[in-house]
Amino acid sequence: MTQQNTPLLSIRNLSVEFGSTSKPFRAVEGLDLTVSQGEIVGIVGESGSGKSVTMMAMMGLLEGQGRIVADELSFDGKNLLTISARDRRKIVGKDIAMIFQDPMTSLNPSYTVGYQIMEVLKVHQGLRGGALKARALELMELVEIPAAKTRLEAYPHQLSGGMSQRVMIAIALACNPKLLIADEPTTALDVTIQAQIMDLLVSLQKERNMALIMITHDLAVISEVAHRVAVMYAGQVAEVGEVPGLFRHPVHPYTEALLASIPEHSKGARRLSTLPGIVPGQYDRPTGCLLSPRCPYVADRCRQERPGITTYDQGAVRCFTPLFAKEAV
């Protein structure tokens, strides 16, 4: 169910550019997104769609690398566009936490995992001494790491991928964040461990009533755990809708193609369903709709104009003739 209270996170008309100002590459363009307390929002799309960049821009992790512009970028009533760097550091890592894609490269190999958990607790909660170590141990046990007391003294290379991911979750949860961002949290793990990590994340989200943004390629995961889903393509939101409605009746051609590519939907067919072509890059972006070179429903207008976002009773879509309009013709 969609939460009805004032959004915890509100992003309106966000754009992120890289490169020179004369020839910029717009990695994110005109993005709108809201997330409420206790809500799970999935963000899906092919690699290069701008999913991770959007969240890193919101957290202020791209300063000095990209140019960020938005009409609104607010979290828990605070304006993230005008907030000072000092005040932002009080929020990021405490009220907003992120689990990055690869735990094996996100953890510092030079320090024990216990030290890395305790560092967060020192900075944001001011814990010291025995209370600090006790809280670190409590977090290790919370994420179900066996022999947690012993593993506090372990270095990242001494842990498996699944254990390292649990340490990353412990670090993210250390300060009881209001918003947790999980960026492909199961990418490098085998199927059994993936299921365990997902069950752990969802269980902790419900227990703490956190907002959770799940960035993933796995549509099956989103269909099972999310309240809403935003489908991104080439830096734009193509469609936003509630689960399970979006999975039953996609209204954007790209969403339809993503769902059709799930192997279960191709049972009995000789080949898996695919969408020809690739996501446009910096130098091959079409003039009109960014999906137009790949879209099976493309029309002349699509090749000449960029569609804006249109809201309807079930969500929002960026398309001149969404699928429900085609059905009505």
C-alpha positions in Angstrom: 0.0 0.0 0.0 1.2 3.5 -0.7 1.8 5.7 2.3 -0.4 8.8 2.6 1.6 11.1 4.9 3.9 13.9 3.8 6.9 12.5 1.9 10.0 11.8 3.8 12.0 12.3 0.6 10.9 14.6 -2.2 12.8 15.0 -5.5 11.3 17.2 -8.2 12.8 17.9 -11.7 16.3 16.6 -10.8 19.0 16.8 -13.4 22.6 15.6 -13.1 25.3 16.5 -15.7 28.8 15.4 -16.2 31.6 16.7 -18.5 32.2 20.2 -19.8 29.5 22.8 -19.7 29.8 23.2 -23.5 29.2 19.5 -24.2 27.5 18.1 -21.1 26.3 14.6 -20.7 23.0 14.5 -18.8 23.0 11.3 -16.8 19.7 12.2 -15.0 17.0 14.4 -16.6 13.8 15.8 -15.1 13.4 13.2 -12.5 10.5 13.3 -9.9 10.4 10.9 -7.0 8.8 10.8 -3.5 9.2 8.3 -0.7 7.2 8.2 2.5 8.1 6.8 5.9 7.8 3.1 6.0 7.4 2.8 2.2 9.5 0.5 0.0 10.1 2.0 -3.4 11.8 0.0 -6.2 13.9 1.6 -8.9 14.5 -0.6 -11.9 16.1 -0.2 -15.4 19.0 -1.3 -17.5 22.6 -0.5 -16.5 23.3 3.1 -17.4 19.7 4.3 -16.6 20.9 6.6 -13.9 19.5 4.7 -10.9 22.6 4.9 -8.7 23.6 8.4 -9.8 20.2 9.7 -8.7 20.7 8.5 -5.2 24.3 9.6 -5.0 23.3 13.1 -6.2 20.6 13.3 -3.5 23.2 12.3 -0.8 25.7 14.9 -2.0 28.2 12.3 -3.1 28.8 13.8 -6.5 30.0 17.2 -5.6 33.0 18.2 -7.6 32.2 15.5 -10.2 28.7 16.4 -11.5 26.4 19.4 -11.7 23.2 18.9 -9.8 20.1 21.0 -10.5 16.6 20.5 -9.1 13.4 22.4 -8.3 13.1 20.5 -5.0 15.4 18.2 -3.2 14.2 17.8 0.4 14.6 15.2 3.1 12.6 15.2 6.4 11.8 18.9 5.9 15.4 19.9 5.2 16.3 21.5 1.9 19.3 19.5 0.5 19.9 22.1 -2.2 20.8 24.8 0.3 22.0 22.9 3.3 25.7 23.4 4.3 28.2 20.6 3.8 28.6 20.3 7.6 24.9 19.9 8.2 24.6 17.4 5.3 27.3 15.2 7.0 25.1 15.1 10.1 22.3 13.5 7.9 24.2 11.3 5.5 25.3 8.1 7.3 22.9 8.8 10.1 19.4 9.6 8.9 20.1 8.5 5.3 22.2 5.4 4.8 23.3 3.5 1.7 24.3 -0.1 1.0 26.6 0.1 -2.0 26.7 -2.4 -4.8 29.9 -4.4 -4.1 30.7 -5.0 -0.4 34.1 -6.4 -1.2 35.2 -3.0 -2.5 33.1 -0.8 -0.2 34.8 -2.1 2.9 38.2 -0.7 3.7 40.7 -3.7 3.5 43.1 -2.0 6.0 40.7 -2.0 9.0 38.7 -4.7 10.8 35.0 -4.8 10.2 34.4 -4.0 13.9 36.5 -0.9 13.6 34.5 0.2 10.5 31.2 -0.3 12.3 32.4 1.6 15.4 33.7 4.5 13.3 30.1 5.3 12.3 28.9 5.0 15.9 31.7 7.4 17.0 31.0 10.0 14.4 27.2 10.1 14.5 26.3 8.9 18.1 29.4 9.8 20.1 29.8 6.4 21.6 33.0 5.5 23.3 34.6 2.6 25.2 32.6 -0.4 26.3 29.3 1.0 25.0 30.8 1.5 21.6 32.0 -2.1 21.3 28.8 -3.5 22.8 26.7 -1.6 20.2 28.9 -2.9 17.4 28.5 -6.4 18.6 24.7 -5.9 18.9 24.6 -4.8 15.2 26.6 -7.8 14.1 24.2 -10.0 15.8 21.2 -8.0 14.4 22.3 -8.9 10.9 22.7 -12.5 11.9 26.5 -12.9 11.6 27.5 -16.1 13.3 30.2 -15.9 16.0 29.8 -12.1 15.9 32.2 -11.4 18.7 35.0 -13.2 16.9 34.3 -11.6 13.6 34.5 -8.1 15.0 38.3 -8.5 14.7 38.1 -10.0 11.2 39.3 -8.1 8.1 37.1 -7.9 5.0 39.2 -10.4 3.1 38.5 -13.0 5.8 34.8 -12.8 5.2 32.6 -14.3 2.4 30.6 -12.1 0.1 27.5 -12.8 2.1 29.1 -12.0 5.4 30.6 -8.8 3.9 27.2 -7.7 2.7 25.8 -8.3 6.2 28.6 -6.1 7.6 27.6 -3.3 5.1 24.0 -3.6 6.3 25.1 -3.4 9.9 27.1 -0.2 9.1 24.0 1.3 7.3 21.7 0.5 10.2 24.1 1.6 12.9 22.3 4.9 13.5 18.7 3.8 12.9 18.3 5.7 9.6 15.0 7.0 8.5 15.8 6.2 4.8 17.9 3.2 3.7 19.1 2.9 0.1 20.0 -0.6 -1.1 21.9 -0.4 -4.4 21.9 -3.9 -6.0 22.4 -5.4 -2.5 22.5 -9.0 -3.9 24.4 -8.6 -7.1 27.6 -10.5 -6.3 25.9 -13.2 -4.2 24.7 -16.7 -5.0 21.0 -17.4 -5.1 20.6 -18.8 -1.6 22.5 -15.9 0.0 20.5 -13.4 -2.1 17.2 -14.7 -0.6 18.7 -14.5 2.9 19.9 -10.9 2.4 16.5 -9.8 1.0 14.6 -11.4 3.8 16.9 -9.7 6.3 16.5 -6.3 4.7 12.7 -6.5 4.5 12.4 -7.8 8.0 14.5 -4.9 9.4 12.6 -2.4 7.3 9.3 -3.5 8.8 10.6 -3.7 12.3 12.0 -0.2 12.2 9.4 1.3 9.8 12.2 2.7 7.7 11.7 4.0 4.2 13.6 1.7 1.8 14.7 2.5 -1.8 15.6 -0.7 -3.6 17.8 -0.3 -6.7 17.9 -3.5 -8.6 17.7 -5.3 -12.0 15.6 -8.1 -10.3 12.0 -7.4 -11.1 10.9 -10.5 -9.2 12.3 -9.0 -6.0 10.5 -5.7 -6.5 7.2 -7.4 -7.3 7.4 -9.2 -3.9 8.5 -6.5 -1.5 7.9 -3.0 -3.0 4.9 -0.8 -2.6 5.7 1.3 -5.6 8.2 1.1 -8.5 9.9 3.7 -10.7 11.1 2.4 -14.0 14.1 4.4 -15.3 15.5 4.6 -18.9 18.4 6.7 -20.1 18.3 9.0 -17.1 14.5 9.6 -17.1 11.7 8.1 -15.2 9.6 6.2 -17.8 6.9 5.1 -15.5 5.9 5.1 -11.8 3.2 2.9 -10.5 2.0 0.8 -7.6 2.7 -2.9 -7.1 1.2 -5.1 -8.3 -0.7 -2.9 -10.7 2.3 -1.9 -12.7 3.3 -5.6 -13.2 -0.2 -6.6 -14.3 -0.8 -3.7 -16.6 2.4 -1.7 -17.6 1.6 1.4 -19.5 5.0 2.4 -20.9 6.5 0.4 -23.8 9.8 0.1 -22.0 8.1 -1.4 -18.8 6.3 -3.8 -21.1 9.5 -4.9 -22.7 11.3 -5.3 -19.3 8.5 -7.5 -18.0 8.4 -9.5 -21.2 12.1 -10.3 -20.9 11.6 -12.2 -17.6 12.3 -15.9 -18.5 9.0 -17.1 -16.9 7.1 -15.0 -19.5 8.8 -16.8 -22.4 7.8 -20.4 -21.5 7.2 -22.4 -24.6 8.9 -19.9 -26.9 12.0 -20.7 -28.9 13.8 -17.5 -27.7 13.6 -15.1 -24.8 11.8 -11.9 -25.5 14.3 -9.0 -25.9 14.3 -5.3 -26.7 16.7 -4.6 -29.6 19.4 -2.0 -29.3 21.0 -0.4 -26.3 20.5 2.5 -23.9 21.7 5.7 -25.7 24.9 7.1 -24.4 26.5 10.6 -24.4 26.9 10.8 -28.2 23.9 8.9 -29.6 20.9 10.4 -27.8 18.0 10.8 -30.1 16.3 14.2 -30.7 12.8 12.9 -29.6 11.8 10.2 -27.1 14.9 8.5 -25.8 13.3 5.1 -26.4 12.2 5.9 -30.0 15.0 3.9 -31.8 14.0 0.8 -29.9 10.3 1.2 -29.4 7.9 -1.1 -31.3 5.2 1.6 -31.1 7.3 4.5 -32.4 5.5 7.3 -34.4 6.8 10.4 -36.2 6.0 12.6 -33.2 8.1 10.3 -31.0 11.2 10.9 -33.2 10.8 14.7 -33.1 9.7 15.6 -29.6 10.5 14.6 -26.0 7.5 13.5 -24.1 6.8 14.9 -20.6 5.4 13.1 -17.6 1.7 12.5 -17.6 -0.1 11.5 -14.4 -3.1 9.2 -14.3 -5.2 7.5 -11.6 -2.7 4.6 -11.2 0.6 6.6 -11.4 2.6 8.5 -14.0 4.1 7.8 -17.4 6.4 9.5 -19.9 4.9 8.6 -23.3 2.8 10.3 -25.9 0.6 7.3 -26.4 0.8 5.0 -23.3 -0.4 1.4 -23.7 -3.8 2.1 -22.0 -4.4 4.8 -24.7 -3.5 2.4 -27.5 -6.0 -0.2 -26.1 -8.7 2.5 -26.2 -8.2 3.2 -29.9 
